[in-house]
Amino acid sequence: MERHERIAKAIAVSGMKKGEIAAACGVANSAVTQWISGESKSLRPENLYALAKATGFRAEWLAIGEGPEVEESNVEAIPQPKMSFRYPVISWVAAGAWAEAVEPFPPGFSDRYEVSDYDSKGVAFWLEVKGDSMTSPVGTSITEGMMILVDTEADAIPGKLVVAKLADSNEATFKKLVEDGGRRFLKPLNPAYPIEMCAEGCRIVGVVVRAMMKL
């Protein structure tokens, strides 16, 4: 492998753009292009070491092709923990009435909480799925007993799974939001259940952003 091929490989593996390499090495973009193409037969030591530092490849390997491509290390990378967020588990009646309260979930509102990696846009809560209206024979299926996380500020667009409150019910309901002819409907994933119109008095409480099975 020629030097320009080694340089091209190092830059490609690093994922950096030519402009970024040029800035890191203190040269013009055209110089980097010449390094890669082989037009430039000389490479100053300071540019070589800057290139090695930027790409993570060893300067000796870049220059003459000897030794390992990168420095070997006996230090094992430690995976960084994901952030987690704590949300209350509430009842379907409470979910249906959440918007009517000045402070929906004050401290101590719920004695049960679950965590998620999802950072909500607004007030969020968990619900335990009841019944089999969202159990589908194919594709996405949310079965009874699963937990769903509802974000009250997420965008409720057609195709999303939502929690809504119908005018004639005190409880919230969990369905797929669909639109047809400019009208919105709440569609169960289980074809055995009827589709309901989301008309006057129907409020979208929030969008389901996570679902999990509790064992």
C-alpha positions in Angstrom: 0.0 0.0 0.0 1.4 3.4 -1.0 1.6 6.3 1.4 -1.2 8.2 -0.3 -3.4 5.1 0.0 -2.6 4.8 3.7 -3.5 8.5 4.1 -6.8 8.0 2.2 -7.7 5.0 4.4 -6.9 6.8 7.6 -9.1 9.8 6.6 -11.9 7.6 5.4 -11.9 5.5 8.6 -11.8 8.6 10.8 -15.0 9.9 9.1 -13.6 13.4 8.9 -14.1 15.6 5.9 -11.2 17.0 3.9 -11.9 20.5 5.3 -11.7 19.2 8.8 -8.4 17.4 8.1 -7.0 20.6 6.5 -8.0 22.7 9.5 -6.5 20.1 11.9 -3.2 20.1 10.0 -3.1 23.8 9.3 -3.0 23.4 5.5 -5.3 24.2 2.5 -7.9 21.7 1.3 -6.0 21.3 -1.9 -3.0 20.0 0.1 -5.1 17.2 1.6 -6.4 16.4 -1.9 -2.8 16.0 -3.1 -1.9 13.8 -0.1 -4.8 11.5 -1.0 -4.2 11.4 -4.7 -0.4 11.0 -4.4 0.3 14.2 -6.3 2.3 15.5 -3.3 5.5 13.6 -2.8 6.5 15.4 0.4 4.8 15.6 3.7 6.2 17.8 6.5 6.7 16.1 9.9 4.4 18.6 11.6 1.7 17.8 9.1 2.2 14.1 9.4 1.9 14.2 13.2 -1.1 16.4 13.0 -2.7 14.0 10.5 -2.0 11.1 12.8 -3.5 12.9 15.8 -6.6 13.8 13.8 -7.3 10.4 12.4 -6.1 8.2 15.3 -3.6 6.4 13.1 0.1 6.0 13.9 2.5 8.5 12.2 5.0 5.8 11.4 2.4 3.6 9.7 1.2 6.6 7.7 4.7 7.6 6.6 6.3 4.2 5.8 3.7 1.5 6.5 5.5 -0.1 9.4 4.0 -1.3 12.7 0.4 -1.4 13.6 -2.0 1.1 12.0 -3.2 2.4 15.4 -1.8 2.3 18.9 -2.7 -0.8 20.8 -4.2 -0.3 24.2 -5.0 -2.5 27.1 -7.6 -0.1 28.5 -11.1 -1.3 27.9 -13.7 1.4 27.1 -16.4 1.6 29.7 -19.9 2.0 28.2 -21.6 5.1 29.4 -24.9 4.7 31.2 -28.0 5.9 29.5 -30.0 8.7 31.1 -33.2 7.6 32.6 -36.4 9.5 33.5 -39.0 8.7 36.1 -42.7 9.0 35.4 -45.8 8.2 37.5 -48.1 5.3 36.7 -51.7 6.6 36.8 -55.2 5.3 36.2 -57.2 5.6 33.0 -59.7 7.9 34.8 -56.9 10.2 35.9 -55.5 10.2 32.4 -58.9 11.3 31.1 -59.0 14.2 33.5 -55.4 15.3 33.5 -55.9 18.5 31.5 -58.6 19.7 33.8 -56.2 20.0 36.8 -54.0 23.1 37.4 -51.2 20.8 38.5 -51.8 17.4 36.9 -49.3 15.4 38.9 -48.1 17.1 42.0 -45.4 15.5 44.2 -46.8 12.4 45.9 -49.6 12.1 43.3 -48.7 8.5 42.6 -47.1 5.8 44.8 -45.8 4.0 41.7 -43.3 5.1 39.2 -41.5 3.5 36.2 -38.3 4.7 34.4 -37.6 5.2 30.7 -34.8 6.5 28.5 -37.3 8.8 26.9 -37.0 12.5 27.8 -40.6 13.9 27.5 -41.5 17.1 25.9 -44.2 17.8 28.5 -46.1 16.1 31.3 -45.8 12.3 30.8 -47.1 9.3 32.6 -47.4 5.5 32.3 -50.7 3.6 31.8 -51.3 -0.2 32.1 -53.1 -1.5 29.1 -56.5 -3.0 29.7 -58.3 -5.3 27.3 -57.3 -6.5 23.9 -58.5 -3.8 21.6 -54.9 -3.0 20.7 -53.8 -6.6 20.3 -53.2 -7.1 16.6 -52.8 -10.4 14.7 -50.0 -8.8 12.6 -47.6 -6.0 12.9 -47.5 -3.7 16.0 -49.4 -5.2 18.9 -49.9 -3.9 22.4 -51.3 -6.6 24.6 -53.1 -6.4 27.9 -50.8 -5.8 30.9 -48.2 -3.9 28.9 -47.1 -0.5 30.1 -47.4 2.5 27.7 -45.6 5.9 28.2 -47.7 8.9 27.2 -46.2 12.3 26.4 -48.9 15.0 26.5 -46.8 17.4 24.4 -45.7 15.1 21.6 -47.1 15.8 18.2 -50.4 13.9 17.6 -50.3 13.2 13.9 -52.2 10.6 12.0 -50.6 7.2 12.3 -49.5 7.7 15.9 -50.8 5.6 18.8 -52.6 8.0 21.1 -54.5 8.2 24.4 -57.7 10.2 23.9 -60.8 11.1 25.9 -64.2 10.8 24.2 -67.0 13.2 25.2 -69.2 10.4 26.7 -66.6 8.8 28.8 -64.8 9.6 32.0 -61.9 7.3 31.1 -59.2 7.8 28.5 -59.0 5.3 25.6 -55.9 4.0 23.7 -56.1 3.8 19.9 -54.4 4.6 16.7 -55.1 8.1 15.3 -56.1 8.0 11.6 -57.5 10.6 9.2 -59.8 10.2 6.3 -61.4 12.9 4.3 -60.3 15.6 6.7 -61.9 13.8 9.7 -60.0 12.1 12.5 -60.8 8.6 13.8 -59.6 6.4 16.7 -58.8 3.0 15.3 -58.1 -0.1 17.4 -55.3 -2.4 16.2 -57.6 -5.4 16.8 -60.0 -5.6 13.8 -62.7 -7.1 16.0 -63.3 -3.7 17.6 -65.1 -0.8 15.9 -63.4 2.5 14.7 -64.6 5.6 16.6 -64.8 9.1 15.3 -62.7 11.7 17.1 -65.2 14.6 16.7 -66.4 17.4 18.9 -65.6 16.8 22.5 -62.9 14.3 21.7 -59.5 15.3 23.2 -56.1 13.9 22.4 -54.5 13.5 25.8 -51.1 12.5 24.5 -49.0 10.3 22.2 -47.7 6.9 23.2 -43.9 7.1 22.9 -42.8 3.8 24.6 -44.4 0.4 25.4 -42.9 -2.3 27.6 -43.9 -5.6 29.0 -43.6 -6.1 32.7 -42.6 -9.6 33.7 
